[in-house]
Amino acid sequence: MKPVTVDMLRAHLMVASLTAMCAEVLVCLALLVLPVSQDAFGSTSFRMLAVAAILGGVLLTRQVAHMAFDLALQRRHATLMAGRATPAVTVDPDCPRRWLVVLHLRLSGRPFVLALH
């Protein structure tokens, strides 16, 4: 498998894992606060809801990261380096949403360089 593909899969799995962890925290809080039996969390409908929540979280994160990338391009915190079939992106260290920009680049499989100033 190509390193770019491995990096894309790793980024998607990381986002899915963080989304699942947040959902688990919400479920634990619901068990403490709401009068819900524990059997409700083992049902098929709850599992399908959990999978949908994780997929929705990944899609939402992708969208937010893409918006941060577009904003970084507009404000010149990220620049495209021409000369390749898929141009690499240089990300400035003073970019306010650098971690989201890098996440977008990893999720999309685009090559990038973290600029040092």
MIKELO-224520 format. One record per residue (C-alpha): x, y, z. Coordinates in nm, 4 decimals, always signed. Layout:
BEGIN
+----------+----------+----------+
!     east !    north !       up !
+----------+----------+----------+
!        X !        Y !        Z !
...
+----------+----------+----------+
***
This chain:
BEGIN
+----------+----------+----------+
!     east !    north !       up !
+----------+----------+----------+
!  +0.0000 !  +0.0000 !  +0.0000 !
!  +0.1253 !  +0.3475 !  -0.0841 !
!  +0.2368 !  +0.5706 !  +0.2062 !
!  -0.0166 !  +0.8365 !  +0.1018 !
!  -0.2991 !  +0.5835 !  +0.1290 !
!  -0.1777 !  +0.4686 !  +0.4682 !
!  -0.1613 !  +0.8292 !  +0.5876 !
!  -0.5161 !  +0.8972 !  +0.4620 !
!  -0.6515 !  +0.5861 !  +0.6334 !
!  -0.4685 !  +0.6726 !  +0.9544 !
!  -0.6166 !  +1.0238 !  +0.9546 !
!  -0.9695 !  +0.8947 !  +0.8939 !
!  -0.9337 !  +0.6348 !  +1.1681 !
!  -0.8017 !  +0.8977 !  +1.4091 !
!  -1.1020 !  +1.1235 !  +1.3445 !
!  -1.3421 !  +0.8289 !  +1.3745 !
!  -1.1802 !  +0.7220 !  +1.7016 !
!  -1.2050 !  +1.0694 !  +1.8516 !
!  -1.5693 !  +1.0924 !  +1.7432 !
!  -1.6431 !  +0.7524 !  +1.8988 !
!  -1.4732 !  +0.8595 !  +2.2207 !
!  -1.6891 !  +1.1730 !  +2.2384 !
!  -2.0006 !  +0.9645 !  +2.1759 !
!  -1.8978 !  +0.7254 !  +2.4527 !
!  -1.8545 !  +1.0132 !  +2.6973 !
!  -2.2040 !  +1.1380 !  +2.6083 !
!  -2.3472 !  +0.7899 !  +2.6641 !
!  -2.1780 !  +0.7634 !  +3.0040 !
!  -2.3180 !  +1.1015 !  +3.1030 !
!  -2.6617 !  +0.9945 !  +2.9830 !
!  -2.6422 !  +0.6862 !  +3.2026 !
!  -2.5691 !  +0.9039 !  +3.5039 !
!  -2.8222 !  +1.1786 !  +3.4365 !
!  -3.1142 !  +1.0251 !  +3.2461 !
!  -3.3325 !  +0.7372 !  +3.3628 !
!  -3.2245 !  +0.5024 !  +3.0821 !
!  -3.1663 !  +0.1326 !  +3.1266 !
!  -2.8349 !  -0.0114 !  +3.0189 !
!  -3.0131 !  -0.2552 !  +2.7884 !
!  -3.1106 !  +0.0327 !  +2.5587 !
!  -2.7439 !  +0.0821 !  +2.4704 !
!  -2.7052 !  -0.2757 !  +2.3476 !
!  -2.9892 !  -0.2653 !  +2.0958 !
!  -2.9387 !  -0.2750 !  +1.7208 !
!  -3.1003 !  +0.0635 !  +1.6725 !
!  -2.8586 !  +0.2233 !  +1.9189 !
!  -2.5624 !  +0.0611 !  +1.7427 !
!  -2.6845 !  +0.1891 !  +1.4077 !
!  -2.7258 !  +0.5355 !  +1.5615 !
!  -2.3695 !  +0.5162 !  +1.6963 !
!  -2.2296 !  +0.4218 !  +1.3533 !
!  -2.4280 !  +0.7068 !  +1.1948 !
!  -2.2952 !  +0.9487 !  +1.4588 !
!  -1.9371 !  +0.8405 !  +1.3910 !
!  -1.9803 !  +0.8768 !  +1.0143 !
!  -2.1455 !  +1.2140 !  +1.0644 !
!  -1.8603 !  +1.3240 !  +1.2893 !
!  -1.6022 !  +1.2262 !  +1.0277 !
!  -1.7915 !  +1.4073 !  +0.7521 !
!  -1.8364 !  +1.7171 !  +0.9694 !
!  -1.4671 !  +1.7177 !  +1.0596 !
!  -1.3728 !  +1.6839 !  +0.6924 !
!  -1.5956 !  +1.9796 !  +0.6068 !
!  -1.4575 !  +2.2010 !  +0.8850 !
!  -1.0986 !  +2.1092 !  +0.7917 !
!  -1.1717 !  +2.1886 !  +0.4267 !
!  -1.3126 !  +2.5296 !  +0.5201 !
!  -1.0014 !  +2.5987 !  +0.7312 !
!  -0.7822 !  +2.5027 !  +0.4347 !
!  -0.9727 !  +2.7345 !  +0.1994 !
!  -0.9451 !  +3.0168 !  +0.4519 !
!  -0.5699 !  +2.9535 !  +0.4898 !
!  -0.5283 !  +2.9725 !  +0.1112 !
!  -0.7249 !  +3.2993 !  +0.0964 !
!  -0.5222 !  +3.4571 !  +0.3758 !
!  -0.1933 !  +3.3243 !  +0.2339 !
!  -0.1109 !  +3.1084 !  +0.5346 !
!  -0.0939 !  +2.8171 !  +0.2902 !
!  +0.0444 !  +2.8300 !  -0.0623 !
!  +0.0420 !  +2.5816 !  -0.3495 !
!  +0.3842 !  +2.4868 !  -0.4851 !
!  +0.3560 !  +2.4327 !  -0.8617 !
!  +0.5663 !  +2.1952 !  -1.0641 !
!  +0.4039 !  +1.8586 !  -0.9894 !
!  +0.1001 !  +1.6684 !  -1.1082 !
!  -0.0468 !  +1.7200 !  -0.7599 !
!  +0.1022 !  +2.0406 !  -0.6215 !
!  +0.2376 !  +2.0306 !  -0.2694 !
!  +0.1088 !  +2.2776 !  -0.0142 !
!  +0.3305 !  +2.4849 !  +0.2137 !
!  +0.1730 !  +2.5707 !  +0.5495 !
!  +0.3124 !  +2.8653 !  +0.7465 !
!  +0.3882 !  +2.8164 !  +1.1169 !
!  +0.1803 !  +3.1230 !  +1.2086 !
!  -0.1381 !  +2.9846 !  +1.0515 !
!  -0.4071 !  +3.0150 !  +1.3217 !
!  -0.5788 !  +2.6892 !  +1.2202 !
!  -0.2676 !  +2.4984 !  +1.1189 !
!  -0.3754 !  +2.1692 !  +1.2747 !
!  -0.7036 !  +2.1765 !  +1.0789 !
!  -0.5221 !  +2.2609 !  +0.7560 !
!  -0.2794 !  +1.9738 !  +0.8083 !
!  -0.5697 !  +1.7452 !  +0.8960 !
!  -0.7409 !  +1.8392 !  +0.5689 !
!  -0.4230 !  +1.7687 !  +0.3743 !
!  -0.3839 !  +1.4304 !  +0.5443 !
!  -0.7503 !  +1.3388 !  +0.4901 !
!  -0.7303 !  +1.4323 !  +0.1231 !
!  -0.3904 !  +1.2716 !  +0.0632 !
!  -0.2245 !  +1.5878 !  -0.0639 !
!  +0.1484 !  +1.6350 !  -0.0108 !
!  +0.2452 !  +1.9203 !  +0.2177 !
!  +0.5448 !  +2.0912 !  +0.3709 !
!  +0.5425 !  +2.2623 !  +0.7097 !
!  +0.7293 !  +2.5888 !  +0.6619 !
!  +0.9851 !  +2.6940 !  +0.9224 !
!  +1.0364 !  +3.0607 !  +1.0019 !
+----------+----------+----------+
***
